């Protein structure tokens, strides 16, 4: 019987939270205020957001073989399923 491996839910939720905060504090004021300095702040604020998304994406790998788990976000957020299987090795992985 295969052992169930786990990945943390926080690596799925952190980019979503960061994007919502970025939308409220940087994206909306850029278009509502419409000043040149808000566009500069908007463009500068994209780098940490993109870095956060990339960092969290690298944490979503199979614990057994290290292959990237591309479908884990869709299955957890949209389909509400906590168990997935790795496409490379077939390991059962659960989100906790």
C-alpha positions in Angstrom: 0.0 0.0 0.0 1.3 3.4 -1.0 2.2 5.9 1.7 0.3 9.2 1.4 2.5 12.3 1.1 1.4 15.8 2.0 1.9 19.3 0.6 0.9 22.5 2.6 -2.2 24.4 1.7 -0.4 27.7 2.4 1.6 27.5 -0.9 -1.7 27.5 -2.7 -3.4 30.3 -0.7 -0.6 32.8 -0.3 -0.4 33.9 -4.0 -4.2 34.5 -4.0 -4.1 36.6 -0.9 -1.1 38.6 -2.2 -3.0 39.2 -5.5 -6.1 40.5 -3.7 -4.1 42.9 -1.6 -2.2 44.0 -4.7 -5.4 44.6 -6.6 -6.9 46.7 -3.8 -3.8 48.8 -2.9 -2.0 49.2 -6.2 -4.1 48.2 -9.2 -7.3 50.1 -8.4 -5.7 53.4 -7.3 -3.7 53.4 -10.5 -6.8 53.7 -12.6 -8.9 55.7 -10.1 -6.4 58.4 -9.4 -4.8 58.4 -12.9 -1.6 60.3 -11.9 1.8 59.4 -13.4 3.3 58.6 -10.1 0.7 55.9 -9.4 1.7 54.1 -12.6 5.3 54.0 -11.5 4.3 52.6 -8.1 2.0 50.1 -9.9 4.9 48.9 -12.1 7.3 48.6 -9.3 4.8 46.7 -7.2 4.5 44.0 -9.9 8.0 42.6 -9.1 7.4 41.4 -5.5 4.0 40.0 -6.5 5.5 38.1 -9.4 8.4 36.9 -7.1 5.9 35.7 -4.5 4.0 33.7 -7.1 7.2 32.1 -8.5 8.4 31.2 -5.0 5.1 29.6 -4.0 5.0 27.8 -7.3 8.4 26.2 -6.7 7.1 24.8 -3.4 4.3 22.8 -5.1 6.4 19.8 -6.2 5.8 16.1 -5.6 7.4 15.1 -2.3 8.4 11.7 -3.7 10.0 12.6 -7.1 10.2 16.4 -7.2 8.0 16.8 -10.3 6.0 20.0 -10.5 2.3 19.6 -9.6 0.5 21.8 -12.2 -3.1 20.7 -11.5 -3.0 21.1 -7.7 -4.3 24.7 -7.7 -7.2 23.9 -10.0 -8.2 20.8 -8.2 -8.0 22.4 -4.8 -9.6 25.8 -5.5 -12.2 24.9 -8.3 -13.0 21.2 -7.8 -12.5 21.2 -4.0 -10.5 18.0 -3.9 -7.7 17.5 -1.5 -6.1 14.4 -3.0 -4.2 14.3 -6.3 -1.8 11.9 -7.9 1.6 12.8 -9.3 1.8 12.6 -13.1 5.4 11.3 -13.0 5.5 8.7 -10.3 1.8 8.1 -9.4 2.3 9.0 -5.8 -0.9 9.9 -3.9 -0.5 13.4 -2.5 -2.9 15.1 -0.1 -3.2 18.9 0.5 -3.3 19.8 4.2 
